[in-house]
Each structure stands twice: as structure tokens, then as C-alpha cells.
Amino acid sequence: MSAGAREFDPSWLPRSALLLVDMNRSHLDHSIGHLLVEEKEAARIIERAAQVRDAFSAGGRPVIFVRTHHRQDARSGEIVDNKNPFWMAQHSRAIPGLGKQRKSLAVEGAPVTQIVAALAPRPGDFTVFKHRYSPFDNTDLELLLRNLHIETLVIAGVNTNNCVLCSCFEAFNRDYRVVVLEDVCASMNGPEYHAAAIKLIAAALGWVVHSDEVIACLLERAPA
């Protein structure tokens, strides 16, 4: 268990939401994905995420899915949102740890943008669509959190070293309490990138805990 886990306080949970970042088929479904987490890691975090989601739902706490997709011009076929210079550069060179080039497959409505079936959003869950690493950039996530009276974000997902890490920075900068579920995160770049991001989060951004601790606290507080 990470060092930050000792400081986790269950009293934070009544004003918390679960933020599941990019638990989509592109990263986790080896039958269709491209920017994939290693298969055993993918299966592990899907299983753990399902347990955490169930605990949040049982405790009456919000579950928010963050999904990435890019819009496409129907006339020209051009992908409108995928213009970041570094992303474009990755189309011509191997992605570190992944060993293959990026492809622009995550267009609006494409199957790879769907949440994996085991975590398919349920009635009452929320979904926010993003076009960059940050779930706050040009989205309505902050408005949603304010309307839900959220003070603590419990964050998990893919990739630990980009979208999850950016989510933590952005939440920290907005004065949300950040709690990261280390065992419900992974990286397509490999375990060393995951570990480096977790180390940074624990040092500078929030509490790093194991999902079992959060699940146990939520189930203790769940209505009978």
C-alpha cells in the first residue's frame, strides 16, 4: 500500500465522486483497441473498477465516466480535434513502451471510444467527453461537480502518466481533494510509467490508496 494511504479519511466520502478516466475499448479491449494496456493489467483494472463502481453506487455517490473522442468533418473526413503537434508527431514514430505509432481511431461514435462492456454506464451515471488529457479543458465537468456538491474526487483509469495525472493536476488546481486508486490505474507505456506517475501524485497532488480501503468505507456507510 502506498505511503499516502495512511492519511486517507473516510469522512471525505459523503462529498465524493468516482472519476473513471478513459476506461474505453481503445485502451482495454484487446479485440479492437490500439493504444492498449497490457492484457493482464487491463483485465485487472476492469475487475477492480467494477467493484469500486458498485460500491460508489451502493453508497449513493456519483460515478462519472470521462471519455475521449475527436470530431470528424463529414465532408472532408478530416479529424477536427486531433491537432496537437506532439500527438501528430506520434503518427510517424513509435510511442514509448508501446512500440507502435499512434493512429487517429478515436473519432466520435467509433467503437473504440466506448466504455468497456463490464463497466458500461448505468442509468444515473454521468459521462463527460474530452478532447485532450484534461477532463476539465473545454468540458462541463466542473459545472457538474459544483452542482453535485463534490469536494473529493476519487480518480482511477488510463493512462496513469497522462490523462490520470493531468486529471489530478487539474483537480488539485481547483482545490478538489484528490484520491487516486493505485490498483485501478495502468499505462499503455508500461509499469514504469505508471509507477513514476503514482510517485509524483503521492508527493505533490493527493492521497494514493488501494481500492479495498475505499470500498470497505463505502460499504460501511451504504444504506441498509
N, C-alpha and C positions, 0 to 999 in steps of 0.2 A: 504494500500500500504506500502511496506517495506521502511525502512529509506533510503536505498541506491537509491531508485527511484528518489529522488530529484536531484541527481547528473547526471542522465542519459543525454547524449548529442547526439542529432540526427545526428550530423556531423560524428559520428562514423560509421554510417550505410553504406555509399558507399564502405567501405572496410571491410564489414562484411559478415559472412556466418552463416546460421542457422544449428546448430548441433543437430539433433534429436537422442537421445540415447535410444536404446533398446525399441522402440515403437513396440514391437513384440507381437505375439499371446500368447506366454508363460506367459507374464505379464498382458495382457489387454483383451484377448478374453476368456470369461468365458465358451464358448462352448468347449474349447480344452486346455486351459492353465493349468499350475500347480503352478508356483510361482506368484500368481495373486495379483494385486492391487484390493482393494475393488471395487465392480462392479460400484457403482455410481461415484467413483473417476475415474475409468477407462474411463467411458463414457464422463466425464467432460474434462479430459485432451486430449482425442482423438478429441473432438469437437474443443477445443481451439487450439490444434496443427494444425488441418486442416486450421483454419483461419490464423494462423501465416504463415504456408507454402504457402498459397495462396498469402499473402501479400509480402513475400520474392520473390516469382516467378513473381508477378506483378511488383515488383521493380527491376527485373533483377539481383537479388542477389542469390548466390548459396545456395542450400539445400543439406545437407549431412546427410544421414542416417547411424547410427552406429548399426550394428547387431552383436549378439553373436552367434557363433556356435562352436562346437567341432568336430574334425575329428575322424572318426571311422575306425579301421583296419578291412577291409572287410574279412580277413581270420579268425581272432580270435574273432571279434565283440568287441574288447576292445576299449574303448574311449581313444584316444591318448592324448588329450589336457586337460582333466579334472583331473589333478593330484595334484592340490593344497591341502595341508594337511587339511586346515580348511574346504574347500568345501567337502572333503571326510568325515570329521567328521560329517558334517551336514546330511550325509546319515543315520546316526544312532540316531539322536536326533532332537527334534522339533526346527524349525527356529523361533527366537524371533518374536513375533507379528503375525506370520503366523500359528503357531500351527501344522505344519506338516513337515515331513522330505523332504530334497532335493532329487530329482530324476534326473538322467542324461538323460534327454529327448532332450536337445538342440543339437542334432547331425546334422552334415552337411546335408542339404536337408530336414530335418524334418519340418512338417507344423508349429510347434510351433516357429520356428526361423523366420518365415515370418513376415513382417511388417503387422499390421492390415489393413484390406481392405480399410478402409476410408482414410488411409494415403499411400496407395500403391505408391511406387516411380514412377515418370513420366519420360518420355524422358527428358534428361538434368539434372536430379537429380543425385547425386553421392551416392555410398554405400561403406562403409568401414567395413570389418569383423574383429572382435576382439575375443580373447580367454580369456581375463582377464578383470578386471574392467576398465582398462585404454584403451581409444581408440587410444592412441599413441604407446603402447607397441607392438613391432613387427608388426606394420601395416604401410601402406603408407600414413596415414593421414597427417603427417607433410609435406611430399613432395607435396601432393595435395594442402594444404593450401598455401604453398610457391608459387606454380605455379599459384594459383588463386589470389595472392597478398592480402591475408587476414591479417588484423590486429586485428579485433574484432570477437570473437566467441559468438554468441547468443545461449545459451545452454538450452535445455529442455529435459524431458524424465523420465525414470525409471531406477533404483531406486534412489531417491534423495540422500540417505545416503550411497550409494556405487558407482555405475557407474557414476551418475551425479556428485557427489562430487569428485570422482577421476578425471573425465574429467576436472573439474575446477582447481584442484591442478596441473595437468599436463599442462594445457594451461597456467596457471599463471607462472609456472616454465620456460616456453618457451617464456615468455614476450608477450603473446597474451592478449589483453584486454578481460576480462571475463564479460559477461552479462547473468544473469540467469533469466528465465521467471518462477517466483514462481508458478503461477497458471497453468503452463503446466508441472509440475513435481508432482510425487507422489511416495509412497513407499509401497512395499508389506508388510513391517514390521509395517506399521501403521502411523497415522498422527503425532505422537510424534517424530518418527524418521525423518520424512520429515521436521518437524519444527526445530529440532536440527541441521540438515544439512544446512538448509537455514540460520539459525542464524550464523553458522560458516562461510559460504560463504560470507555473508554480512559483517562480521567482518574482514575477512582476505584475501579474494580471488577476489572479484569482486562486481559488481553492481547487486542488486536484484530488478527486476521491474515487473510490471504487463504487460501481453501481449498486452493489449489495447493500451498502450503508444507506444510500438514498432510498432504495426500495423498502428496506426494513422500516425506516422512519415514516415513509408514506403510508405503508400498510397499517402501522400502529395508529395512525391518525384517520384512517379511512372510516366512513360511516358504517355502522354495523348492518 
